């Protein structure tokens, strides 16, 4: 009897017993799909028990991990200048919108968007026929007002002379009456002649009073006539200004931003027809987080120099610090800082640029590669062939001439000359066994080793234990 027969006989007895039992009757009452599912479940359990029975004993694993190869450099404490790299936006506070002074039609457009113009250049002209008629009408009104003023002056001159004559005649009449009064008292003239002379004196006095009243009104008449002349002059000047404003000229050297008019278009009074900005007042606005803004403000307060550059077309353009915002704008998370750009820099309005702000140098800083800092707060040194974590303070970043970034850190527990791990490790943690590659080689060989590790696609995930 072979092994298969020996195994099948008990199995047949178990099946016959199950077939006649209550469980067998229950199974036969199930649907075909339910019986299939139950068979699969029982088969899986039997397979698992069988594998467990025939499996080999657990293999022993060496608990001692292999040493991880790392690249390390001696820590160097230097005087370095931290850099702040941030995006800024080009803006211009001296942006002007030219508006139409009156209702008119566009007759001439001399510029295009983006064109540079000089102060006084004719940009756009509106139909000026109505304005010219208004100027002529006001010129006539001014001529009339001036003529009226000259006529009044001539009339008042004549009235002044008449008043002087009236005064002289009155004086002569008074003297004559005095002589007649003496003769009248002596009885040498009649009462009738004396009364006639008295009547003549009274008439002369009345005429003189009336003439003096005219002289008294001369000042008021001249003021009224002069006011009409001034009003006519003002109306003429206003109409001439309106005529002049129909020819829009550049108020300063600048660049045309937008043109909102075309030849033949009807322009309403006050409507914007063109916008331009002054190229001499270009500035770059950046938003700095609180830490960087505080550092920048402290450097300025201490009179230390601040360097700033903007990358334009692959080249760095020098910027000049204008002001540091005193408050955080609504909707912004940082403090606004303004920089002035050179007048000859080609910075388009609204353009986003990469800005590099260089702070004053600080002592005792260490420059490390980006991959050597883990969790943004620690680096590793090697002590007794094991990794040891060192807490750091991030001070800033630095970019070399080739555009490679490195971090500037301060590590109070790291002494100069101690090995600083600069390679990227996926299993970095204090106490891990490591071996330093190229420990006896020069720094150039260390760089070559680091490049070789990167070429081998070393893991870049920073897992900190």
DOPATI-716740 format. One line per 10 residues: number of its first residue (from 0); their letters; for each residue x, y, z of C-alpha. Coordinates in steps of 0.2 Angstrom, whole numbers, plus 5000, padded with zeros to 4 digits. Example, Ala and Ser with C-alpha at 12.3 -4.5 7.8 and 13.67 -1.06 7.14 Angstrom:
0	as	5062,4978,5039 ~ 5068,4995,5036 $
END
This chain:
0	xxxxxxxxxx	5000,5000,5000 ~ 5008,5016,4995 ~ 5007,5033,5004 ~ 4993,5040,4993 ~ 4982,5025,4998 ~ 4986,5027,5016 ~ 4982,5046,5016 ~ 4966,5043,5006 ~ 4958,5030,5016 ~ 4956,5041,5032 $
10	xxxxxxxxxx	4950,5055,5021 ~ 4936,5044,5014 ~ 4930,5039,5031 ~ 4930,5057,5036 ~ 4920,5062,5021 ~ 4907,5048,5023 ~ 4905,5053,5041 ~ 4903,5072,5037 ~ 4891,5067,5023 ~ 4879,5058,5035 $
20	xxxxxxxxxx	4881,5071,5049 ~ 4870,5087,5053 ~ 4885,5097,5046 ~ 4884,5087,5030 ~ 4866,5090,5028 ~ 4868,5109,5031 ~ 4881,5110,5018 ~ 4870,5100,5005 ~ 4857,5113,5009 ~ 4868,5128,5003 $
30	xxxxxxxxxx	4868,5135,4986 ~ 4881,5130,4973 ~ 4890,5147,4975 ~ 4890,5146,4994 ~ 4897,5128,4993 ~ 4911,5134,4982 ~ 4916,5148,4994 ~ 4916,5136,5009 ~ 4927,5124,4999 ~ 4940,5138,4995 $
40	xxxxxxxxxx	4940,5143,5013 ~ 4943,5125,5019 ~ 4956,5122,5006 ~ 4966,5138,5011 ~ 4966,5133,5030 ~ 4972,5116,5025 ~ 4986,5123,5015 ~ 4992,5135,5028 ~ 4992,5121,5041 ~ 5002,5110,5029 $
50	xxxxxxxxxx	5015,5124,5026 ~ 5017,5127,5044 ~ 5020,5108,5048 ~ 5033,5106,5034 ~ 5042,5123,5036 ~ 5060,5124,5041 ~ 5066,5131,5057 ~ 5068,5151,5058 ~ 5085,5157,5051 ~ 5097,5166,5062 $
60	xxxxxxxxxx	5101,5184,5056 ~ 5116,5193,5061 ~ 5111,5207,5073 ~ 5127,5217,5069 ~ 5123,5230,5055 ~ 5136,5234,5042 ~ 5144,5251,5043 ~ 5137,5264,5031 ~ 5149,5273,5020 ~ 5148,5292,5022 $
70	xxxxxxxxxx	5158,5307,5015 ~ 5164,5319,5028 ~ 5173,5336,5028 ~ 5182,5345,5042 ~ 5170,5358,5049 ~ 5177,5376,5045 ~ 5171,5391,5055 ~ 5171,5406,5044 ~ 5165,5424,5043 ~ 5152,5423,5029 $
80	xxxxxxxxxx	5138,5434,5022 ~ 5121,5426,5023 ~ 5110,5428,5008 ~ 5091,5429,5006 ~ 5084,5423,4990 ~ 5066,5428,4987 ~ 5055,5433,4972 ~ 5050,5451,4969 ~ 5039,5460,4958 ~ 5043,5475,4947 $
90	xxxxxxxxxx	5032,5490,4950 ~ 5032,5509,4947 ~ 5024,5522,4959 ~ 5025,5535,4945 ~ 5013,5528,4933 ~ 5002,5541,4924 ~ 4985,5539,4916 ~ 4982,5552,4903 ~ 4964,5557,4901 ~ 4954,5567,4889 $
100	xxxxxxxxxx	4949,5585,4894 ~ 4933,5586,4884 ~ 4922,5576,4873 ~ 4931,5574,4856 ~ 4936,5561,4842 ~ 4954,5554,4840 ~ 4962,5561,4825 ~ 4980,5555,4827 ~ 4990,5542,4837 ~ 5009,5543,4836 $
110	xxxxxxxxxx	5015,5529,4848 ~ 5013,5511,4851 ~ 5012,5501,4867 ~ 5030,5498,4875 ~ 5037,5512,4865 ~ 5049,5524,4875 ~ 5045,5542,4874 ~ 5054,5558,4879 ~ 5046,5572,4889 ~ 5036,5584,4877 $
120	xxxxxxxxxx	5034,5571,4863 ~ 5016,5571,4855 ~ 5008,5555,4859 ~ 4990,5557,4853 ~ 4979,5571,4846 ~ 4960,5574,4848 ~ 4949,5584,4836 ~ 4951,5602,4841 ~ 4939,5612,4830 ~ 4926,5615,4844 $
130	xxxxxxxxxx	4940,5620,4856 ~ 4947,5632,4843 ~ 4930,5640,4841 ~ 4929,5642,4860 ~ 4946,5651,4859 ~ 4940,5663,4846 ~ 4924,5667,4855 ~ 4933,5670,4871 ~ 4946,5681,4862 ~ 4931,5692,4856 $
140	xxxxxxxxxx	4924,5693,4873 ~ 4941,5699,4880 ~ 4943,5712,4867 ~ 4925,5719,4871 ~ 4929,5719,4889 ~ 4945,5728,4887 ~ 4937,5741,4875 ~ 4924,5744,4888 ~ 4937,5747,4901 ~ 4947,5759,4890 $
150	xxxxxxxxxx	4931,5769,4886 ~ 4927,5770,4904 ~ 4944,5777,4908 ~ 4942,5790,4894 ~ 4925,5795,4901 ~ 4932,5796,4919 ~ 4946,5807,4913 ~ 4935,5819,4905 ~ 4923,5819,4920 ~ 4938,5823,4932 $
160	xxxxxxxxxx	4943,5838,4921 ~ 4925,5844,4921 ~ 4925,5843,4940 ~ 4940,5854,4941 ~ 4932,5867,4930 ~ 4916,5866,4940 ~ 4926,5869,4956 ~ 4935,5884,4948 ~ 4919,5892,4943 ~ 4911,5889,4960 $
170	xxxxxxxxxx	4926,5898,4968 ~ 4925,5912,4956 ~ 4906,5914,4959 ~ 4909,5914,4978 ~ 4922,5928,4977 ~ 4910,5938,4965 ~ 4896,5936,4978 ~ 4908,5943,4992 ~ 4911,5958,4982 ~ 4893,5961,4978 $
180	xxxxxxxxxx	4888,5959,4996 ~ 4899,5974,5000 ~ 4892,5984,4987 ~ 4874,5979,4992 ~ 4877,5984,5009 ~ 4883,6001,5003 ~ 4867,6002,4992 ~ 4877,6003,4976 ~ 4867,5988,4968 ~ 4849,5982,4969 $
190	xxxxxxxxxx	4842,5968,4978 ~ 4837,5960,4961 ~ 4855,5959,4955 ~ 4861,5952,4972 ~ 4848,5938,4972 ~ 4853,5934,4954 ~ 4871,5932,4959 ~ 4866,5921,4974 ~ 4855,5910,4963 ~ 4870,5908,4951 $
200	xxxxxxxxxx	4881,5902,4966 ~ 4869,5889,4972 ~ 4867,5882,4954 ~ 4886,5881,4953 ~ 4888,5872,4970 ~ 4874,5860,4965 ~ 4884,5856,4948 ~ 4900,5854,4958 ~ 4892,5842,4970 ~ 4885,5831,4956 $
210	xxxxxxxxxx	4902,5831,4948 ~ 4910,5825,4964 ~ 4898,5811,4966 ~ 4903,5805,4948 ~ 4921,5806,4953 ~ 4917,5796,4969 ~ 4909,5781,4958 ~ 4924,5780,4947 ~ 4933,5768,4958 ~ 4918,5756,4958 $
220	xxxxxxxxxx	4915,5757,4940 ~ 4934,5754,4936 ~ 4934,5738,4947 ~ 4918,5731,4939 ~ 4925,5734,4922 ~ 4942,5727,4927 ~ 4933,5711,4934 ~ 4924,5709,4917 ~ 4941,5710,4908 ~ 4949,5697,4921 $
230	xxxxxxxxxx	4934,5685,4918 ~ 4936,5686,4899 ~ 4955,5683,4901 ~ 4952,5668,4912 ~ 4939,5661,4900 ~ 4951,5663,4886 ~ 4965,5655,4896 ~ 4954,5640,4900 ~ 4949,5638,4882 ~ 4967,5638,4877 $
240	xxxxxxxxxx	4971,5625,4890 ~ 4957,5614,4883 ~ 4964,5616,4866 ~ 4981,5612,4872 ~ 4975,5597,4881 ~ 4968,5590,4865 ~ 4986,5586,4860 ~ 4992,5574,4873 ~ 5011,5575,4876 ~ 5023,5564,4887 $
250	xxxxxxxxxx	5024,5573,4904 ~ 5041,5564,4907 ~ 5053,5552,4900 ~ 5045,5535,4901 ~ 5037,5520,4892 ~ 5020,5518,4886 ~ 5010,5504,4895 ~ 4993,5504,4886 ~ 4984,5514,4873 ~ 4965,5514,4875 $
260	xxxxxxxxxx	4960,5524,4859 ~ 4960,5522,4841 ~ 4959,5535,4826 ~ 4941,5540,4824 ~ 4935,5534,4842 ~ 4924,5545,4852 ~ 4932,5549,4869 ~ 4922,5556,4883 ~ 4928,5569,4895 ~ 4939,5561,4909 $
270	xxxxxxxxxx	4941,5545,4899 ~ 4958,5537,4900 ~ 4966,5536,4883 ~ 4984,5531,4887 ~ 4995,5525,4902 ~ 5014,5527,4904 ~ 5027,5526,4918 ~ 5043,5535,4922 ~ 5058,5524,4919 ~ 5068,5533,4932 $
280	xxxxxxxxxx	5057,5527,4946 ~ 5057,5508,4943 ~ 5057,5498,4960 ~ 5056,5480,4965 ~ 5045,5475,4979 ~ 5048,5459,4989 ~ 5039,5451,5004 ~ 5051,5445,5018 ~ 5046,5433,5032 ~ 5048,5440,5050 $
290	xxxxxxxxxx	5065,5433,5053 ~ 5073,5439,5037 ~ 5064,5456,5039 ~ 5071,5458,5057 ~ 5088,5454,5052 ~ 5088,5466,5037 ~ 5081,5480,5049 ~ 5094,5477,5062 ~ 5108,5478,5049 ~ 5101,5494,5042 $
300	xxxxxxxxxx	5099,5501,5060 ~ 5117,5497,5064 ~ 5123,5506,5048 ~ 5129,5490,5040 ~ 5129,5488,5021 ~ 5116,5479,5012 ~ 5118,5471,4995 ~ 5104,5467,4984 ~ 5103,5461,4966 ~ 5090,5455,4954 $
310	xxxxxxxxxx	5092,5442,4940 ~ 5088,5449,4923 ~ 5091,5438,4908 ~ 5104,5427,4917 ~ 5113,5442,4923 ~ 5113,5450,4941 ~ 5107,5469,4941 ~ 5112,5479,4956 ~ 5097,5486,4967 ~ 5097,5499,4980 $
320	xxxxxxxxxx	5087,5498,4996 ~ 5073,5511,4997 ~ 5063,5507,5013 ~ 5057,5493,5024 ~ 5039,5492,5027 ~ 5033,5498,5044 ~ 5018,5486,5043 ~ 5012,5470,5036 ~ 4999,5473,5022 ~ 4982,5466,5022 $
330	xxxxxxxxxx	4982,5449,5013 ~ 5001,5447,5015 ~ 5011,5436,5026 ~ 5027,5445,5026 ~ 5035,5463,5027 ~ 5037,5473,5011 ~ 5054,5479,5006 ~ 5057,5491,4992 ~ 5072,5492,4981 ~ 5076,5504,4967 $
340	xxxxxxxxxx	5082,5497,4951 ~ 5095,5506,4939 ~ 5087,5517,4926 ~ 5095,5507,4912 ~ 5089,5490,4917 ~ 5076,5483,4906 ~ 5063,5477,4919 ~ 5045,5476,4913 ~ 5032,5482,4924 ~ 5024,5468,4934 $
350	xxxxxxxxxx	5038,5456,4930 ~ 5043,5443,4944 ~ 5061,5443,4946 ~ 5073,5433,4957 ~ 5080,5444,4971 ~ 5096,5441,4981 ~ 5099,5451,4997 ~ 5116,5450,5005 ~ 5117,5453,5023 ~ 5133,5459,5033 $
360	xxxxxxxxxx	5145,5445,5037 ~ 5144,5435,5053 ~ 5157,5426,5062 ~ 5158,5407,5066 ~ 5147,5401,5052 ~ 5149,5385,5043 ~ 5145,5382,5025 ~ 5137,5365,5021 ~ 5129,5357,5006 ~ 5110,5356,5006 $
370	xxxxxxxxxx	5109,5337,5008 ~ 5119,5337,5024 ~ 5106,5345,5035 ~ 5092,5334,5041 ~ 5075,5339,5047 ~ 5080,5357,5045 ~ 5088,5357,5062 ~ 5103,5344,5064 ~ 5119,5339,5055 ~ 5129,5323,5059 $
380	xxxxxxxxxx	5147,5321,5065 ~ 5157,5305,5067 ~ 5163,5300,5084 ~ 5170,5282,5087 ~ 5164,5277,5070 ~ 5146,5281,5074 ~ 5135,5295,5069 ~ 5132,5309,5082 ~ 5118,5322,5079 ~ 5122,5341,5082 $
390	xxxxxxxxxx	5108,5354,5083 ~ 5111,5369,5072 ~ 5103,5386,5068 ~ 5100,5390,5050 ~ 5107,5407,5046 ~ 5104,5408,5028 ~ 5110,5402,5011 ~ 5123,5406,4999 ~ 5125,5404,4980 ~ 5141,5402,4971 $
400	xxxxxxxxxx	5145,5409,4954 ~ 5139,5393,4945 ~ 5122,5394,4954 ~ 5125,5380,4967 ~ 5116,5383,4983 ~ 5124,5379,5000 ~ 5117,5382,5018 ~ 5125,5393,5031 ~ 5123,5386,5049 ~ 5129,5390,5066 $
410	xxxxxxxxxx	5133,5374,5077 ~ 5138,5378,5095 ~ 5142,5360,5099 ~ 5153,5357,5083 ~ 5171,5362,5084 ~ 5182,5367,5070 ~ 5191,5352,5062 ~ 5178,5339,5067 ~ 5171,5328,5053 ~ 5155,5334,5046 $
420	xxxxxxxxxx	5145,5322,5036 ~ 5140,5330,5019 ~ 5133,5315,5010 ~ 5114,5311,5009 ~ 5109,5296,5020 ~ 5092,5287,5020 ~ 5096,5279,5036 ~ 5104,5293,5046 ~ 5102,5292,5065 ~ 5113,5294,5080 $
430	xxxxxxxxxx	5122,5278,5084 ~ 5122,5271,5067 ~ 5139,5263,5062 ~ 5148,5272,5048 ~ 5164,5272,5039 ~ 5171,5288,5032 ~ 5176,5286,5014 ~ 5192,5295,5009 ~ 5197,5299,5026 ~ 5215,5301,5021 $
440	xxxxxxxxxx	5212,5309,5005 ~ 5212,5327,5000 ~ 5197,5338,4999 ~ 5197,5336,4980 ~ 5196,5317,4982 ~ 5182,5319,4994 ~ 5172,5329,4981 ~ 5175,5316,4969 ~ 5169,5302,4981 ~ 5153,5312,4984 $
450	xxxxxxxxxx	5150,5314,4966 ~ 5153,5296,4964 ~ 5140,5292,4977 ~ 5127,5303,4969 ~ 5131,5295,4952 ~ 5126,5278,4960 ~ 5109,5285,4963 ~ 5111,5286,4982 ~ 5095,5288,4991 ~ 5090,5306,4994 $
460	xxxxx	5076,5303,5007 ~ 5080,5311,5023 ~ 5074,5298,5036 ~ 5079,5304,5054 ~ 5077,5292,5069 $
END
